[in-house]
Amino acid sequence: MAGDMEGVLLDVDGVLVESWRALPGAVAAVDWLRGEQIPFRFVTNTTQFGSEALAEILRDAGFDISPEEMITASVATATYLRTHHPGAACFVLAAGDALKDLDGIDMVDEGADVIVIGDAEDAFNYENLNRAFRMLMRGAKLVAMHKNLYWKTDGGLTLDVGAFVAGLEQASGVEAVVAGKPSPEFFLSALASIGLPADRVAMVGDDIASDVQAAQAVGMTGVLVRTGKYRPVDEERIELPTPVIDSIADLPRLLA
Amino acid sequence: MAGDMEGVLLDVDGVLVESWRALPGAVAAVDWLRGEQIPFRFVTNTTQFGSEALAEILRDAGFDISPEEMITASVATATYLRTHHPGAACFVLAAGDALKDLDGIDMVDEGADVIVIGDAEDAFNYENLNRAFRMLMRGAKLVAMHKNLYWKTDGGLTLDVGAFVAGLEQASGVEAVVAGKPSPEFFLSALASIGLPADRVAMVGDDIASDVQAAQAVGMTGVLVRTGKYRPVDEERIELPTPVIDSIADLPRLLA
């Protein structure tokens, strides 16, 4: 099945890198895709960096990649806002660098039409969360760059966007729209970017829900990789035919 | 039915006071209970003050009340910890004053057995929430003083304990034990304090779920009051026979 694939989407953290260092065989796998002229994109929910900075970090780690070949949750958020809320005043709770991807969005501190939540790190404080909450209670919409609950940093497991969005959703009764994975729109925009239909493209990820099952939901072949946040129990949750590989180093063999 | 009641539990915020000022008829209603020698207790999830300070605030507002006549979520938390986790090392995320009710609890910053969350206000920051999260991921238990999602302050609607507990629960997969309302243990401890069985006691509150239905669940008569956070839609959620009064000023007529 996977041998029929004509294109690939690759999750980044836990698949290609950990703590921003390339995993064994990851650089070679991407070079192989390039050499075989197989269209690919990096698809990531990382919002602590903008796409320019992220491409630079990945190039430093050895990957042959340009910003245009990455679909990030912050770029997807900008696209979502321009499409669904053109001209809206947005209160954006996110770290500095991801804000660069929101160029042209009208950002305000009060009276926002839309609350946008990314990885805000220390800006996830009582004052900012209350500010967002009060605007939600006055009718603002809620957009989450993604809903990942936590991730692994050099400092240990760390709360991510999803944990703060969960609290805001419960308190306000407003449900968030998710711009990044596992949103179908996110994957469809990545497919459009490589110009292939879902049934010709594999999505490789370490998150059984956000990467694998979400890709399967739009008709792609979800491929689970046994690195990053993968745990053996994830394989019990597999519902559709799902290739499982030990690491991204096995990608050429899978696609051959 | 309510005429058979021999004792009363009274919620505080939204029933007796708003922004710590007595609601019309509230002081007189409490004086009437005292005059009629009807046993009563104030039962509150407020954890921004300890019980001593809270009694003083309420006395300043005109109420004839002593700390011993109040069952607060922070006192209930101390009781819960001493009963279920004697000697446990606790990481307590709460504002300074409520900590006084936790006298004798072993408080630590790292390596806690139990994470305790109260109204921490500005201490609800990224560093503290991550600290709590990491200990939960290493096996610590989670105790919430209560799970109220928000409350009304002079500054407007404000996120409360429940919003932060929700994020920690979702991210860690650890479910919190609630020490305050609507925990059955909380109401049973208030009943023990006045020495009456549940079916002889009315619980008056403005929260249809945490006050009224939670009291009914342990066999008390839940009384809904149309002040505070009450909204007309709450009356559609009434399941058991539930007296509804316009304000606490109507309590004497209800019990007569």
HADDOCK unambig.tbl for C-alpha pairs under 7 A between the chains (distance, minus, plus):
assign (segid A and resid 121 and name CA) (segid B and resid 126 and name CA) 6.50 0.50 0.50
assign (segid A and resid 122 and name CA) (segid B and resid 126 and name CA) 5.39 0.50 0.50
assign (segid A and resid 124 and name CA) (segid B and resid 125 and name CA) 6.42 0.50 0.50
assign (segid A and resid 124 and name CA) (segid B and resid 126 and name CA) 5.73 0.50 0.50
assign (segid A and resid 125 and name CA) (segid B and resid 124 and name CA) 6.42 0.50 0.50
assign (segid A and resid 125 and name CA) (segid B and resid 125 and name CA) 4.59 0.50 0.50
assign (segid A and resid 125 and name CA) (segid B and resid 126 and name CA) 6.28 0.50 0.50
assign (segid A and resid 126 and name CA) (segid B and resid 121 and name CA) 6.51 0.50 0.50
assign (segid A and resid 126 and name CA) (segid B and resid 122 and name CA) 5.39 0.50 0.50
assign (segid A and resid 126 and name CA) (segid B and resid 124 and name CA) 5.71 0.50 0.50
assign (segid A and resid 126 and name CA) (segid B and resid 125 and name CA) 6.27 0.50 0.50
assign (segid A and resid 130 and name CA) (segid B and resid 158 and name CA) 5.97 0.50 0.50
assign (segid A and resid 130 and name CA) (segid B and resid 159 and name CA) 6.04 0.50 0.50
assign (segid A and resid 134 and name CA) (segid B and resid 157 and name CA) 6.37 0.50 0.50
assign (segid A and resid 149 and name CA) (segid B and resid 171 and name CA) 5.02 0.50 0.50
assign (segid A and resid 150 and name CA) (segid B and resid 171 and name CA) 6.43 0.50 0.50
assign (segid A and resid 157 and name CA) (segid B and resid 134 and name CA) 6.38 0.50 0.50
assign (segid A and resid 158 and name CA) (segid B and resid 130 and name CA) 5.98 0.50 0.50
assign (segid A and resid 159 and name CA) (segid B and resid 130 and name CA) 6.04 0.50 0.50
assign (segid A and resid 163 and name CA) (segid B and resid 167 and name CA) 4.27 0.50 0.50
assign (segid A and resid 163 and name CA) (segid B and resid 168 and name CA) 6.62 0.50 0.50
assign (segid A and resid 163 and name CA) (segid B and resid 170 and name CA) 6.63 0.50 0.50
assign (segid A and resid 163 and name CA) (segid B and resid 171 and name CA) 5.80 0.50 0.50
assign (segid A and resid 164 and name CA) (segid B and resid 167 and name CA) 5.79 0.50 0.50
assign (segid A and resid 166 and name CA) (segid B and resid 166 and name CA) 6.62 0.50 0.50
assign (segid A and resid 166 and name CA) (segid B and resid 167 and name CA) 5.44 0.50 0.50
assign (segid A and resid 167 and name CA) (segid B and resid 163 and name CA) 4.28 0.50 0.50
assign (segid A and resid 167 and name CA) (segid B and resid 164 and name CA) 5.79 0.50 0.50
assign (segid A and resid 167 and name CA) (segid B and resid 166 and name CA) 5.45 0.50 0.50
assign (segid A and resid 167 and name CA) (segid B and resid 167 and name CA) 5.16 0.50 0.50
assign (segid A and resid 168 and name CA) (segid B and resid 163 and name CA) 6.62 0.50 0.50
assign (segid A and resid 170 and name CA) (segid B and resid 163 and name CA) 6.63 0.50 0.50
assign (segid A and resid 171 and name CA) (segid B and resid 149 and name CA) 5.03 0.50 0.50
assign (segid A and resid 171 and name CA) (segid B and resid 150 and name CA) 6.43 0.50 0.50
assign (segid A and resid 171 and name CA) (segid B and resid 163 and name CA) 5.79 0.50 0.50
